[in-house]
């Protein structure tokens, strides 16, 4: 009987593990089989006044909760949404210009083509969020945890200082969860002391970016443009620099582990 009980318990744990794997795989590939033109993805079930009413009732103990809500296309610019929960919410093409989203939970949220220009997302959580082509010019994401798909997004003059965008290799049994910034516009980005390890930065523009003290360990930088970027104390250990532009960088002589970067011979230096 004891042996059977242990066997059942083991089977239960194994089943739970497989379920978690499936859940995480879905979180990493939320775009698959999704109709982005469906009402669920482009419509809103609340108005701005209704959102404001929820915010007015919120407290530190019970923050505003918009989990799973359809808020696509709304103009929520300038609102204080600090600490609000938007887990799995739809905010596609939502206007959040100059909004405050400090410490907000945006895990698995949809923000395709959302406008977050000048928004504050300090300390926010963006885990498995879908943010392709989002506009975050001048936004402040310092200290945020970002494992989102930001393919084609614009973060011109934005800040990700002290933010964590890299993969946590202690917890990757369910797939590589990290930020994807492929083809993103990151010109004049403040990435001081940011963790960009294993982040996908292929073909991204990092012209004039400040990468002081940032980690680019094992990052994918193929085709990226780092013209005029500051790389003082930047860690290049294992970074793939295939066809990357590294023209007139600042502080390259003080970069860390540049000799350990991959494909340095394929760099474009002028």
N, C-alpha and C positions, 0 to 999 in steps of 0.2 A: 504493500500500500504506500509506504514511504517513497519507494523508488518511483511509483507511478505519479505521486504528487509532485515530486521533484521534476519528473519528465514533463508534466503538464505545465509547471511553472516556467520551465526552460522554454517550452514551446510558446507560451504566452509572451515571454520577453522577446523571443525571436520574431514573433508576429508584430509586436509593437515596434521593434527595430525596423522591420521592413516597411511598416506604415510610415514611420518617420522619414525613412529614405525617400519614399514616394512623395510625401508632402514637400520635402525640401527640393526634390527634383522639379516638382511643379512650380515651386516658388521661384526657382532659377529660370524657368522657361514659361512664364505666364502668357507669353504672346501666342503660344502654339494653340491652334484651333479656336482662337477667340475672334469673334466678329466685331471688329473695332467700329463698325458703323451701326451696330444695334442700339436701340434706345437705352439699354442698360449701360452703354459706354459713352453716350453723347448727351444724355438728358439729366435733368436735376429733379429730385423729389422734394427739395426744400427751396425756399426763397432766401434772399439775404436777410430780410427781417426775421425770418424763422431761425436762421443761424445765429443772429444776434441775440435772440431770445434765449437760446440754449446757452450761449456764452454768459448771459447775464445771471443765470441760475447756477453757474459753475462755481466751484470752490477749490481750494488747494487739496482738500480731502477727496472731492469728487469732481475731477476735471471734466470739461465738455467732452462728450463721447459721440463721435460720428462714425463709429465702426461700420463698414459696409455701406455707408450712405452714398447715394448718387448725387454728386454736387458738380457735375461737369458743366462747363460753360458759364458758371456764376461769376459775378464780379464781387470778390471778397477782398478787394484791395484795401489796405490800411487797417484791417481788423487785427485785434490782439487775440491771437489763437494760441498763445503760449500754453504749454502743457496739454493741449487738446489731443485727443486720440482719433486718428484717421486710419486705423488699421483696415486694410483692404477696401478703403473708400475709393470712389471714382472721382477724380478731379481733372479729367482731361480737358484741356483748353480753358481751365479755370483761371481767372485773373486774381493773382495774389500779390500784386505790386505793393511794395512797402509794408506788407503784412508782417506781424510778429508771430513766428512759429517756434520760438525758443523752447527746447526740450519737448517738442511735439513728437508724437509717435506716428510715423508714416510708413510703418512696415507693411509691405505688400500692397501699398497704395498705387493707384494709377494716376500719373501726372503727365501723360503724353501731351506735348505742346503747351504745357501750362506756363503761365507768365508769372515768375517769381522775382522779377526785376527789383533790386533793392530790398528784398525781404530779409528778415533775420531768422536764421534757423540754428542759432547757437545751441550746441548740445542736443540737437534733434537726432532721432533714430530713423534711418532710411534703409531698412533691411529688405532686400528683394523688391524694392520699389521700381516701377517702370516709369522712367523719366526721359525717354527719347525725345530729343529736340526741345526740351524744356529751356526756358530763358531764365537764367539766374545771374544776369549781369549786375555787378555791384552787390550781390547778395553776401550775407555773412553766415558761413557754415562752420565757423571755428568751433573746434571741439566736438563736432558732430560725428556720429557713427554712420558711415555711408557704404553700403554694399548694394548699390543701385545700378541700374542700366541707364547711363546718361549718354548713350550713343547720339552724336550729332548735337548735343546740348551746347548752350553758350553760357560761359561763366567769365566773361570779360571783366577784369577788375574785381572779381569776387575774392572772398577769403575762405580758405579751408585750413587755416593755421591750426596746428595741433589736432586736426581731424584724423580719424582712423578710417582709411579707405581700403586698406590691405586685407589680405586673407589671413584669418587666424588659423595657423597650421596645427594648433592643438585641437581644433574642432572641425576637421574637414573630411571626416569619414562619410559625410553625406553629400559631398560635392564641393567644388571650389566656389566659395562665396566671397566675392570681392567687387569693387567698383569697376564698371566698364565705361571708359571715357573715349572710346574709339571715335575719331573724326570730330571730337569736341573742340570748341574754340575756347582756349584757356589763356588767352593773351593777357599779360599783366596780372596773372593769378597770384595771390599771396598764399603760398603753400609752405610757409615756414614751419619746420618741425612736423610736417604732416607724414603719416604713414601711408605710402603709396606702393608698398611691397606687393609684387605680383599683380598690380593693377594693369588693365589693358588700356594703354595710351597710344595705340597705333594710329598714325596719321593725325594725331591731335596737334593743334597749334599752341605751343607754350612760349611764344615770342615774348620776351621781356618778363617772363614769370620769375617769381622769387622762390627758389627751391632750397633756400638756406636751411641746413639741418634736416632736410626731408630724407626719407628712406625710399629709394627706388630699387631696392633689392629684388631681383628677378622680375622686374617690371617689363612689360612689352612696350618698347618704344620704336618699333619699326615704322619708318616713314614719318616720325614725329618731327616737329620743327621747334628746336630749342634756341633759335637765334636770339642772342642777347640775354639769355636766361642767367640768373645768378645761381651758381651751384656750389657755393662755399659750404663745406661740411656735408654736402649731399652724398649719400651712400649709393654707389652704382654697382655694388656687388651682384653679379649675375644678371644685370639688366641687359636686354637684347637691344642693341643700337643699330640694327640693320637698316641702312639707308636713312638714318636719322640725320637731321641737320643740326650741327653744333658749331654755329658760326658766331664768332666774337662773344663767347661765353664769359661771364664774370666770375672769377674765383675758381677756375678749373684747377689751378695749381694747389688749391686747398680742398678739393673734392676728395671723398673717401672711396677707396677700393675701385678707382677708375680703371686700374690695371686689370681688374677682375671682371670687367664688363664683357659681354659677348659681342662678337662681330665688330669690334672697334675699327678693324681695317676697312669696314664698309661704311664708315661714317662719311658724311659730306661736311668738309671743314671750310669750304670757301665757295 
